[in-house]
Amino acid sequence: MSRVAYVNGQYVPHNRATVHVEDRGFQFADGVYEVWSVFDGRMADFDGHMTRLHRSLSELRIDIPMSRESLTQVLKETIRRNRVRNGIVYLQVTRGTARRDHPFPPEGTPPSVVVTSKSINPMKSDATAANGVAVVTTPDIRWGRCDIKTVGLLANVLAKQHARDRGAYECWMVDDMGLVTEGSSTNAWIIDEHGKLRTRDTQANILKGCTRTTLLDILKEEGIELEERGFTVEEAQRAKEAFFTAAGAFVMPAVSIDGVKIGNGKPGPVATRLRELYIERGTRDAV
Ligand code: PDD
């Protein structure tokens, strides 16, 4: 089946889906993005991602490209045209195309909008989660506004490749205080040696994950206490469980960190349960 992308008002074959060479996303990483999980053809955590998109655009003073309703329609249509039942839908908005110059382009330059969608085999993802994955760590070398979901992901790309080069799945980044900030494309969590569930607070220079936010609701309902407090790599290595969250990954158990086994080296019961609850909730509330 051939894939289709939405590019600036048109649905085009994926292999001919292009933006201009002077698109500011291409030249300056001057743009933002969102990724929704798709459950059974519908988007999970819909409002959370949409609200964060608008916040990212506003923080960077990029014009809102179209109404929320129209954008929703484009996202749904892209999922439909690609016949995605389970997978993700990706949206990118940049400051548009203009002659290369650092300051913002002339007022009225339309933002560029790109949407793609791809299938992810849920059985494969579940099998990965059933085994758990390896995590490695690296210094966090990113800029000071990681709360904005920009396409400026070079440090994240290098971190993820750092993991791949070591046969690991994800890389957790570590700040100057020795505390884990987040994963290269995920939020990081542990159940520490005292049994306390912990994840970094969003005052730190991290992305406020939508999966994280939904999990916070689930934790409240389940009566599971959470401490939003950073942890060191050593604390994570001594933890009973470790896992990370993101659209597409949901809740993914980590079974080693920098080669040190976590717990008994198998996905822990809490991470496993939270994954089930998250998928249940995501499927129930998807739009
Ligand atoms: N990444 N932290 C970072 C740095 C991320 O890039 C992401 C998401 C998250 C988790 O956010 P959410 O739960 O809203 O997906 C945390 C997406 C999936 C990506 O870059 O593909």
py3Dmol code that shows the C-alpha trace and the ligand (Angstrom):
import py3Dmol

protein = """\
ATOM      1  CA  MET A   1       0.000   0.000   0.000  1.00  0.00           C
ATOM      2  CA  SER A   2       1.444   3.384  -0.938  1.00  0.00           C
ATOM      3  CA  ARG A   3       1.814   5.973   1.755  1.00  0.00           C
ATOM      4  CA  VAL A   4       0.436   9.491   1.556  1.00  0.00           C
ATOM      5  CA  ALA A   5       1.631  12.687   3.239  1.00  0.00           C
ATOM      6  CA  TYR A   6      -0.089  16.015   3.769  1.00  0.00           C
ATOM      7  CA  VAL A   7       2.122  18.921   2.680  1.00  0.00           C
ATOM      8  CA  ASN A   8       0.872  22.496   2.764  1.00  0.00           C
ATOM      9  CA  GLY A   9      -2.696  21.881   1.734  1.00  0.00           C
ATOM     10  CA  GLN A  10      -2.293  18.783  -0.404  1.00  0.00           C
ATOM     11  CA  TYR A  11      -2.211  15.045   0.047  1.00  0.00           C
ATOM     12  CA  VAL A  12       0.679  13.745  -2.022  1.00  0.00           C
ATOM     13  CA  PRO A  13       2.389  10.385  -2.534  1.00  0.00           C
ATOM     14  CA  HIS A  14       4.946   9.899   0.217  1.00  0.00           C
ATOM     15  CA  ASN A  15       7.879   9.591  -2.188  1.00  0.00           C
ATOM     16  CA  ARG A  16       7.017  12.991  -3.709  1.00  0.00           C
ATOM     17  CA  ALA A  17       6.255  14.765  -0.440  1.00  0.00           C
ATOM     18  CA  THR A  18       8.729  17.651  -0.288  1.00  0.00           C
ATOM     19  CA  VAL A  19       9.166  21.104   1.195  1.00  0.00           C
ATOM     20  CA  HIS A  20      11.157  23.974  -0.263  1.00  0.00           C
ATOM     21  CA  VAL A  21      14.953  24.131   0.228  1.00  0.00           C
ATOM     22  CA  GLU A  22      14.461  27.432   2.039  1.00  0.00           C
ATOM     23  CA  ASP A  23      11.902  26.079   4.463  1.00  0.00           C
ATOM     24  CA  ARG A  24      12.977  27.414   7.859  1.00  0.00           C
ATOM     25  CA  GLY A  25      12.515  23.998   9.379  1.00  0.00           C
ATOM     26  CA  PHE A  26      15.120  22.641   6.980  1.00  0.00           C
ATOM     27  CA  GLN A  27      17.573  25.532   7.379  1.00  0.00           C
ATOM     28  CA  PHE A  28      17.174  26.598  11.010  1.00  0.00           C
ATOM     29  CA  ALA A  29      15.166  23.827  12.730  1.00  0.00           C
ATOM     30  CA  ASP A  30      12.711  26.696  13.138  1.00  0.00           C
ATOM     31  CA  GLY A  31       9.618  24.639  13.765  1.00  0.00           C
ATOM     32  CA  VAL A  32       7.730  22.417  16.149  1.00  0.00           C
ATOM     33  CA  TYR A  33       6.130  18.992  16.020  1.00  0.00           C
ATOM     34  CA  GLU A  34       3.807  16.574  17.742  1.00  0.00           C
ATOM     35  CA  VAL A  35       3.421  12.806  17.653  1.00  0.00           C
ATOM     36  CA  TRP A  36       0.138  11.104  18.547  1.00  0.00           C
ATOM     37  CA  SER A  37      -0.200   7.371  19.181  1.00  0.00           C
ATOM     38  CA  VAL A  38      -2.877   5.857  16.973  1.00  0.00           C
ATOM     39  CA  PHE A  39      -5.031   3.189  18.603  1.00  0.00           C
ATOM     40  CA  ASP A  40      -7.499   1.452  16.352  1.00  0.00           C
ATOM     41  CA  GLY A  41      -7.388   4.343  13.861  1.00  0.00           C
ATOM     42  CA  ARG A  42      -7.911   7.042  16.517  1.00  0.00           C
ATOM     43  CA  MET A  43      -5.532   9.434  18.285  1.00  0.00           C
ATOM     44  CA  ALA A  44      -4.587   8.986  21.949  1.00  0.00           C
ATOM     45  CA  ASP A  45      -4.118  11.913  24.344  1.00  0.00           C
ATOM     46  CA  PHE A  46      -5.581  14.110  21.640  1.00  0.00           C
ATOM     47  CA  ASP A  47      -6.169  17.299  23.616  1.00  0.00           C
ATOM     48  CA  GLY A  48      -2.877  17.126  25.463  1.00  0.00           C
ATOM     49  CA  HIS A  49      -0.847  17.050  22.255  1.00  0.00           C
ATOM     50  CA  MET A  50      -3.003  19.728  20.621  1.00  0.00           C
ATOM     51  CA  THR A  51      -2.642  22.035  23.624  1.00  0.00           C
ATOM     52  CA  ARG A  52       1.125  21.484  23.740  1.00  0.00           C
ATOM     53  CA  LEU A  53       1.369  22.201  20.006  1.00  0.00           C
ATOM     54  CA  HIS A  54      -0.314  25.561  20.496  1.00  0.00           C
ATOM     55  CA  ARG A  55       1.930  26.331  23.439  1.00  0.00           C
ATOM     56  CA  SER A  56       5.069  25.473  21.426  1.00  0.00           C
ATOM     57  CA  LEU A  57       3.894  27.682  18.537  1.00  0.00           C
ATOM     58  CA  SER A  58       3.083  30.520  20.883  1.00  0.00           C
ATOM     59  CA  GLU A  59       6.436  30.318  22.730  1.00  0.00           C
ATOM     60  CA  LEU A  60       8.250  30.579  19.379  1.00  0.00           C
ATOM     61  CA  ARG A  61       5.841  33.159  17.916  1.00  0.00           C
ATOM     62  CA  ILE A  62       5.013  30.963  14.944  1.00  0.00           C
ATOM     63  CA  ASP A  63       1.545  31.692  13.488  1.00  0.00           C
ATOM     64  CA  ILE A  64      -1.143  29.074  14.091  1.00  0.00           C
ATOM     65  CA  PRO A  65      -1.450  27.598  10.597  1.00  0.00           C
ATOM     66  CA  MET A  66      -5.130  26.615  10.666  1.00  0.00           C
ATOM     67  CA  SER A  67      -8.046  26.155  13.008  1.00  0.00           C
ATOM     68  CA  ARG A  68      -7.981  23.325  15.481  1.00  0.00           C
ATOM     69  CA  GLU A  69     -10.946  21.751  13.673  1.00  0.00           C
ATOM     70  CA  SER A  70      -9.217  21.858  10.273  1.00  0.00           C
ATOM     71  CA  LEU A  71      -6.010  20.494  11.722  1.00  0.00           C
ATOM     72  CA  THR A  72      -7.902  17.668  13.412  1.00  0.00           C
ATOM     73  CA  GLN A  73      -9.495  16.878  10.068  1.00  0.00           C
ATOM     74  CA  VAL A  74      -6.077  16.767   8.346  1.00  0.00           C
ATOM     75  CA  LEU A  75      -4.660  14.466  11.033  1.00  0.00           C
ATOM     76  CA  LYS A  76      -7.632  12.112  10.765  1.00  0.00           C
ATOM     77  CA  GLU A  77      -7.581  12.150   6.976  1.00  0.00           C
ATOM     78  CA  THR A  78      -3.850  11.364   6.892  1.00  0.00           C
ATOM     79  CA  ILE A  79      -4.416   8.400   9.223  1.00  0.00           C
ATOM     80  CA  ARG A  80      -7.334   7.247   7.075  1.00  0.00           C
ATOM     81  CA  ARG A  81      -5.533   7.580   3.747  1.00  0.00           C
ATOM     82  CA  ASN A  82      -2.594   5.579   5.113  1.00  0.00           C
ATOM     83  CA  ARG A  83      -4.945   2.956   6.570  1.00  0.00           C
ATOM     84  CA  VAL A  84      -3.167   3.135   9.920  1.00  0.00           C
ATOM     85  CA  ARG A  85      -4.937   1.134  12.631  1.00  0.00           C
ATOM     86  CA  ASN A  86      -2.085   1.155  15.151  1.00  0.00           C
ATOM     87  CA  GLY A  87       0.902   3.430  14.857  1.00  0.00           C
ATOM     88  CA  ILE A  88       1.576   7.134  15.016  1.00  0.00           C
ATOM     89  CA  VAL A  89       0.659  10.352  13.262  1.00  0.00           C
ATOM     90  CA  TYR A  90       3.331  13.064  12.999  1.00  0.00           C
ATOM     91  CA  LEU A  91       2.679  16.777  12.576  1.00  0.00           C
ATOM     92  CA  GLN A  92       5.308  19.414  11.879  1.00  0.00           C
ATOM     93  CA  VAL A  93       4.760  23.160  11.652  1.00  0.00           C
ATOM     94  CA  THR A  94       7.623  25.460  10.652  1.00  0.00           C
ATOM     95  CA  ARG A  95       7.933  29.229  10.305  1.00  0.00           C
ATOM     96  CA  GLY A  96       7.495  28.773   6.565  1.00  0.00           C
ATOM     97  CA  THR A  97       9.623  29.358   3.503  1.00  0.00           C
ATOM     98  CA  ALA A  98      11.585  32.568   3.030  1.00  0.00           C
ATOM     99  CA  ARG A  99      14.941  33.764   1.668  1.00  0.00           C
ATOM    100  CA  ARG A 100      17.557  32.552   4.155  1.00  0.00           C
ATOM    101  CA  ASP A 101      18.082  35.156   6.880  1.00  0.00           C
ATOM    102  CA  HIS A 102      18.162  34.601  10.628  1.00  0.00           C
ATOM    103  CA  PRO A 103      15.438  37.037  11.757  1.00  0.00           C
ATOM    104  CA  PHE A 104      11.798  36.031  11.394  1.00  0.00           C
ATOM    105  CA  PRO A 105      10.544  36.249   7.795  1.00  0.00           C
ATOM    106  CA  PRO A 106       8.125  39.016   6.742  1.00  0.00           C
ATOM    107  CA  GLU A 107       4.804  39.014   8.536  1.00  0.00           C
ATOM    108  CA  GLY A 108       2.232  36.952   6.713  1.00  0.00           C
ATOM    109  CA  THR A 109       4.719  34.277   5.588  1.00  0.00           C
ATOM    110  CA  PRO A 110       2.554  31.172   5.905  1.00  0.00           C
ATOM    111  CA  PRO A 111       3.831  28.422   8.216  1.00  0.00           C
ATOM    112  CA  SER A 112       4.593  25.078   6.552  1.00  0.00           C
ATOM    113  CA  VAL A 113       2.475  22.147   7.671  1.00  0.00           C
ATOM    114  CA  VAL A 114       3.430  18.531   7.121  1.00  0.00           C
ATOM    115  CA  VAL A 115       1.573  15.452   8.380  1.00  0.00           C
ATOM    116  CA  THR A 116       2.639  11.825   7.986  1.00  0.00           C
ATOM    117  CA  SER A 117       1.387   8.627   9.546  1.00  0.00           C
ATOM    118  CA  LYS A 118       2.847   5.159   9.854  1.00  0.00           C
ATOM    119  CA  SER A 119       1.797   1.787  11.195  1.00  0.00           C
ATOM    120  CA  ILE A 120       3.527   0.130  14.132  1.00  0.00           C
ATOM    121  CA  ASN A 121       2.901  -3.564  14.683  1.00  0.00           C
ATOM    122  CA  PRO A 122       1.358  -3.728  18.182  1.00  0.00           C
ATOM    123  CA  MET A 123       2.463  -7.348  18.631  1.00  0.00           C
ATOM    124  CA  LYS A 124       6.058  -6.369  18.010  1.00  0.00           C
ATOM    125  CA  SER A 125       5.844  -3.451  20.436  1.00  0.00           C
ATOM    126  CA  ASP A 126       4.256  -5.690  23.088  1.00  0.00           C
ATOM    127  CA  ALA A 127       6.945  -8.328  22.538  1.00  0.00           C
ATOM    128  CA  THR A 128       9.636  -5.663  23.036  1.00  0.00           C
ATOM    129  CA  ALA A 129       7.919  -4.522  26.233  1.00  0.00           C
ATOM    130  CA  ALA A 130       7.581  -8.114  27.472  1.00  0.00           C
ATOM    131  CA  ASN A 131      11.364  -8.520  27.291  1.00  0.00           C
ATOM    132  CA  GLY A 132      12.226  -4.986  28.336  1.00  0.00           C
ATOM    133  CA  VAL A 133      15.003  -2.936  26.786  1.00  0.00           C
ATOM    134  CA  ALA A 134      18.472  -1.668  27.551  1.00  0.00           C
ATOM    135  CA  VAL A 135      19.101   1.981  28.389  1.00  0.00           C
ATOM    136  CA  VAL A 136      22.428   3.806  28.324  1.00  0.00           C
ATOM    137  CA  THR A 137      23.234   7.328  29.496  1.00  0.00           C
ATOM    138  CA  THR A 138      24.998  10.384  28.124  1.00  0.00           C
ATOM    139  CA  PRO A 139      25.458  14.023  29.201  1.00  0.00           C
ATOM    140  CA  ASP A 140      22.504  16.250  28.314  1.00  0.00           C
ATOM    141  CA  ILE A 141      23.954  18.816  25.909  1.00  0.00           C
ATOM    142  CA  ARG A 142      20.673  20.382  24.789  1.00  0.00           C
ATOM    143  CA  TRP A 143      19.551  24.023  24.876  1.00  0.00           C
ATOM    144  CA  GLY A 144      17.605  25.632  27.718  1.00  0.00           C
ATOM    145  CA  ARG A 145      14.074  25.353  26.276  1.00  0.00           C
ATOM    146  CA  CYS A 146      13.457  21.623  26.112  1.00  0.00           C
ATOM    147  CA  ASP A 147       9.892  22.335  27.290  1.00  0.00           C
ATOM    148  CA  ILE A 148       9.168  23.419  23.692  1.00  0.00           C
ATOM    149  CA  LYS A 149       8.760  20.512  21.275  1.00  0.00           C
ATOM    150  CA  THR A 150      10.982  21.860  18.503  1.00  0.00           C
ATOM    151  CA  VAL A 151      12.363  19.953  15.544  1.00  0.00           C
ATOM    152  CA  GLY A 152      15.853  20.987  16.729  1.00  0.00           C
ATOM    153  CA  LEU A 153      16.660  17.420  17.778  1.00  0.00           C
ATOM    154  CA  LEU A 154      20.342  17.022  16.945  1.00  0.00           C
ATOM    155  CA  ALA A 155      21.394  16.317  20.535  1.00  0.00           C
ATOM    156  CA  ASN A 156      18.519  13.835  20.829  1.00  0.00           C
ATOM    157  CA  VAL A 157      19.569  12.156  17.579  1.00  0.00           C
ATOM    158  CA  LEU A 158      23.151  11.811  18.846  1.00  0.00           C
ATOM    159  CA  ALA A 159      21.886  10.426  22.140  1.00  0.00           C
ATOM    160  CA  LYS A 160      19.668   7.845  20.417  1.00  0.00           C
ATOM    161  CA  GLN A 161      22.544   6.801  18.157  1.00  0.00           C
ATOM    162  CA  HIS A 162      24.744   6.525  21.250  1.00  0.00           C
ATOM    163  CA  ALA A 163      22.219   3.936  22.431  1.00  0.00           C
ATOM    164  CA  ARG A 164      22.037   2.123  19.106  1.00  0.00           C
ATOM    165  CA  ASP A 165      25.842   1.944  18.868  1.00  0.00           C
ATOM    166  CA  ARG A 166      25.818   0.128  22.210  1.00  0.00           C
ATOM    167  CA  GLY A 167      22.973  -2.212  21.317  1.00  0.00           C
ATOM    168  CA  ALA A 168      20.577  -0.287  23.560  1.00  0.00           C
ATOM    169  CA  TYR A 169      17.105   0.984  22.799  1.00  0.00           C
ATOM    170  CA  GLU A 170      17.027   4.340  24.560  1.00  0.00           C
ATOM    171  CA  CYS A 171      19.479   6.842  25.975  1.00  0.00           C
ATOM    172  CA  TRP A 172      18.791   8.791  29.160  1.00  0.00           C
ATOM    173  CA  MET A 173      20.413  12.194  29.361  1.00  0.00           C
ATOM    174  CA  VAL A 174      22.112  13.451  32.503  1.00  0.00           C
ATOM    175  CA  ASP A 175      22.427  17.100  33.574  1.00  0.00           C
ATOM    176  CA  ASP A 176      25.313  18.938  35.273  1.00  0.00           C
ATOM    177  CA  MET A 177      23.994  17.932  38.704  1.00  0.00           C
ATOM    178  CA  GLY A 178      24.240  14.264  37.767  1.00  0.00           C
ATOM    179  CA  LEU A 179      20.453  13.888  37.544  1.00  0.00           C
ATOM    180  CA  VAL A 180      18.670  12.158  34.684  1.00  0.00           C
ATOM    181  CA  THR A 181      16.625  14.706  32.735  1.00  0.00           C
ATOM    182  CA  GLU A 182      14.744  12.484  30.277  1.00  0.00           C
ATOM    183  CA  GLY A 183      15.250  10.053  27.421  1.00  0.00           C
ATOM    184  CA  SER A 184      16.241  11.104  23.915  1.00  0.00           C
ATOM    185  CA  SER A 185      12.557  10.847  22.936  1.00  0.00           C
ATOM    186  CA  THR A 186      10.898   9.701  26.158  1.00  0.00           C
ATOM    187  CA  ASN A 187      10.353  10.608  29.828  1.00  0.00           C
ATOM    188  CA  ALA A 188      12.320   8.553  32.373  1.00  0.00           C
ATOM    189  CA  TRP A 189      10.881   6.884  35.487  1.00  0.00           C
ATOM    190  CA  ILE A 190      12.100   4.574  38.256  1.00  0.00           C
ATOM    191  CA  ILE A 191      10.743   2.747  41.244  1.00  0.00           C
ATOM    192  CA  ASP A 192      13.590   3.479  43.569  1.00  0.00           C
ATOM    193  CA  GLU A 193      15.211   1.090  46.027  1.00  0.00           C
ATOM    194  CA  HIS A 194      12.676   2.195  48.680  1.00  0.00           C
ATOM    195  CA  GLY A 195       9.767   1.379  46.366  1.00  0.00           C
ATOM    196  CA  LYS A 196       8.962   4.998  45.534  1.00  0.00           C
ATOM    197  CA  LEU A 197       7.842   5.826  41.986  1.00  0.00           C
ATOM    198  CA  ARG A 198       9.862   8.803  40.752  1.00  0.00           C
ATOM    199  CA  THR A 199      10.161  10.923  37.618  1.00  0.00           C
ATOM    200  CA  ARG A 200      11.791  14.274  36.987  1.00  0.00           C
ATOM    201  CA  ASP A 201       9.686  17.358  37.782  1.00  0.00           C
ATOM    202  CA  THR A 202       8.726  19.546  34.841  1.00  0.00           C
ATOM    203  CA  GLN A 203      10.436  22.597  36.354  1.00  0.00           C
ATOM    204  CA  ALA A 204      13.591  20.956  35.042  1.00  0.00           C
ATOM    205  CA  ASN A 205      14.591  21.492  31.421  1.00  0.00           C
ATOM    206  CA  ILE A 206      12.493  18.642  30.020  1.00  0.00           C
ATOM    207  CA  LEU A 207       9.456  18.061  27.858  1.00  0.00           C
ATOM    208  CA  LYS A 208       6.168  17.698  29.694  1.00  0.00           C
ATOM    209  CA  GLY A 209       5.178  14.428  28.060  1.00  0.00           C
ATOM    210  CA  CYS A 210       1.532  13.845  27.270  1.00  0.00           C
ATOM    211  CA  THR A 211       1.951  10.155  28.090  1.00  0.00           C
ATOM    212  CA  ARG A 212       3.469  11.254  31.412  1.00  0.00           C
ATOM    213  CA  THR A 213       0.468  13.512  32.098  1.00  0.00           C
ATOM    214  CA  THR A 214      -2.039  10.728  31.385  1.00  0.00           C
ATOM    215  CA  LEU A 215      -0.019   8.355  33.546  1.00  0.00           C
ATOM    216  CA  LEU A 216      -0.240  10.886  36.396  1.00  0.00           C
ATOM    217  CA  ASP A 217      -4.051  10.629  36.166  1.00  0.00           C
ATOM    218  CA  ILE A 218      -3.886   6.841  36.132  1.00  0.00           C
ATOM    219  CA  LEU A 219      -1.603   6.842  39.186  1.00  0.00           C
ATOM    220  CA  LYS A 220      -4.072   9.012  41.092  1.00  0.00           C
ATOM    221  CA  GLU A 221      -6.908   6.641  40.247  1.00  0.00           C
ATOM    222  CA  GLU A 222      -4.833   3.625  41.244  1.00  0.00           C
ATOM    223  CA  GLY A 223      -3.728   5.295  44.459  1.00  0.00           C
ATOM    224  CA  ILE A 224      -0.045   4.995  43.530  1.00  0.00           C
ATOM    225  CA  GLU A 225       2.105   7.723  45.028  1.00  0.00           C
ATOM    226  CA  LEU A 226       4.513   9.590  42.786  1.00  0.00           C
ATOM    227  CA  GLU A 227       7.458  11.754  43.692  1.00  0.00           C
ATOM    228  CA  GLU A 228       8.350  14.255  40.968  1.00  0.00           C
ATOM    229  CA  ARG A 229      12.022  14.396  41.887  1.00  0.00           C
ATOM    230  CA  GLY A 230      15.137  13.789  39.849  1.00  0.00           C
ATOM    231  CA  PHE A 231      17.358  10.744  40.328  1.00  0.00           C
ATOM    232  CA  THR A 232      20.969   9.941  39.577  1.00  0.00           C
ATOM    233  CA  VAL A 233      22.148   7.162  37.274  1.00  0.00           C
ATOM    234  CA  GLU A 234      23.372   5.259  40.347  1.00  0.00           C
ATOM    235  CA  GLU A 235      19.940   5.530  41.979  1.00  0.00           C
ATOM    236  CA  ALA A 236      18.378   4.278  38.752  1.00  0.00           C
ATOM    237  CA  GLN A 237      20.809   1.363  38.645  1.00  0.00           C
ATOM    238  CA  ARG A 238      19.815   0.423  42.219  1.00  0.00           C
ATOM    239  CA  ALA A 239      16.104   0.809  41.421  1.00  0.00           C
ATOM    240  CA  LYS A 240      13.589  -2.018  41.635  1.00  0.00           C
ATOM    241  CA  GLU A 241      12.186  -1.022  38.239  1.00  0.00           C
ATOM    242  CA  ALA A 242      12.829   1.498  35.506  1.00  0.00           C
ATOM    243  CA  PHE A 243      10.770   2.483  32.483  1.00  0.00           C
ATOM    244  CA  PHE A 244      10.129   5.306  30.064  1.00  0.00           C
ATOM    245  CA  THR A 245       7.074   6.825  28.438  1.00  0.00           C
ATOM    246  CA  ALA A 246       6.233   8.446  25.111  1.00  0.00           C
ATOM    247  CA  ALA A 247       3.735   8.362  22.280  1.00  0.00           C
ATOM    248  CA  GLY A 248       4.444   5.210  20.292  1.00  0.00           C
ATOM    249  CA  ALA A 249       6.383   3.588  23.158  1.00  0.00           C
ATOM    250  CA  PHE A 250       3.561   3.965  25.768  1.00  0.00           C
ATOM    251  CA  VAL A 251       5.207   2.560  28.928  1.00  0.00           C
ATOM    252  CA  MET A 252       8.390   0.682  28.053  1.00  0.00           C
ATOM    253  CA  PRO A 253      10.247  -1.269  30.769  1.00  0.00           C
ATOM    254  CA  ALA A 254      14.027  -0.803  30.962  1.00  0.00           C
ATOM    255  CA  VAL A 255      15.909  -3.843  32.220  1.00  0.00           C
ATOM    256  CA  SER A 256      19.464  -2.476  32.272  1.00  0.00           C
ATOM    257  CA  ILE A 257      21.111   0.922  32.569  1.00  0.00           C
ATOM    258  CA  ASP A 258      24.678   1.295  31.305  1.00  0.00           C
ATOM    259  CA  GLY A 259      24.994  -2.491  31.477  1.00  0.00           C
ATOM    260  CA  VAL A 260      23.791  -2.771  35.084  1.00  0.00           C
ATOM    261  CA  LYS A 261      20.803  -5.060  35.517  1.00  0.00           C
ATOM    262  CA  ILE A 262      17.675  -3.456  37.010  1.00  0.00           C
ATOM    263  CA  GLY A 263      15.953  -5.638  39.601  1.00  0.00           C
ATOM    264  CA  ASN A 264      16.038  -9.210  38.351  1.00  0.00           C
ATOM    265  CA  GLY A 265      16.684  -8.065  34.771  1.00  0.00           C
ATOM    266  CA  LYS A 266      13.070  -8.545  33.728  1.00  0.00           C
ATOM    267  CA  PRO A 267      10.251  -6.007  33.290  1.00  0.00           C
ATOM    268  CA  GLY A 268       8.823  -5.220  36.719  1.00  0.00           C
ATOM    269  CA  PRO A 269       5.192  -5.679  37.776  1.00  0.00           C
ATOM    270  CA  VAL A 270       4.460  -1.967  38.168  1.00  0.00           C
ATOM    271  CA  ALA A 271       5.765  -0.977  34.727  1.00  0.00           C
ATOM    272  CA  THR A 272       3.930  -3.916  33.173  1.00  0.00           C
ATOM    273  CA  ARG A 273       0.668  -2.976  34.888  1.00  0.00           C
ATOM    274  CA  LEU A 274       1.024   0.714  34.016  1.00  0.00           C
ATOM    275  CA  ARG A 275       1.586  -0.199  30.373  1.00  0.00           C
ATOM    276  CA  GLU A 276      -1.655  -2.200  30.336  1.00  0.00           C
ATOM    277  CA  LEU A 277      -3.558   0.594  32.045  1.00  0.00           C
ATOM    278  CA  TYR A 278      -2.156   3.223  29.711  1.00  0.00           C
ATOM    279  CA  ILE A 279      -3.060   1.264  26.570  1.00  0.00           C
ATOM    280  CA  GLU A 280      -6.532   0.571  27.956  1.00  0.00           C
ATOM    281  CA  ARG A 281      -7.043   4.250  28.705  1.00  0.00           C
ATOM    282  CA  GLY A 282      -5.517   5.386  25.410  1.00  0.00           C
ATOM    283  CA  THR A 283      -7.814   3.113  23.437  1.00  0.00           C
ATOM    284  CA  ARG A 284     -10.851   4.167  25.454  1.00  0.00           C
ATOM    285  CA  ASP A 285     -10.281   7.916  25.122  1.00  0.00           C
ATOM    286  CA  ALA A 286      -8.815   8.082  21.607  1.00  0.00           C
ATOM    287  CA  VAL A 287     -10.573  10.360  19.111  1.00  0.00           C
TER     288      VAL A 287
END
"""
ligand_1 = """\
21
PDD
N 9.004 12.172 21.590
N 10.840 13.737 26.006
C 11.276 13.942 24.759
C 12.600 14.580 24.557
C 10.491 13.552 23.659
O 10.927 13.768 22.413
C 9.237 12.923 23.888
C 8.358 12.478 22.762
C 8.841 12.727 25.221
C 7.514 12.091 25.573
O 6.450 12.927 25.224
P 5.007 12.336 24.869
O 4.635 11.463 25.989
O 4.151 13.557 24.763
O 5.127 11.584 23.563
C 9.660 13.150 26.251
C 8.256 11.826 20.385
C 7.464 10.573 20.544
C 9.212 11.794 19.214
O 10.121 12.623 19.209
O 9.034 10.988 18.297
"""
view = py3Dmol.view(width=600, height=400)
view.addModel(protein, "pdb")
view.setStyle({"model": 0}, {"cartoon": {"style": "trace"}})
view.addModel(ligand_1, "xyz")
view.setStyle({"model": 1}, {"stick": {}})
view.zoomTo()
view.show()
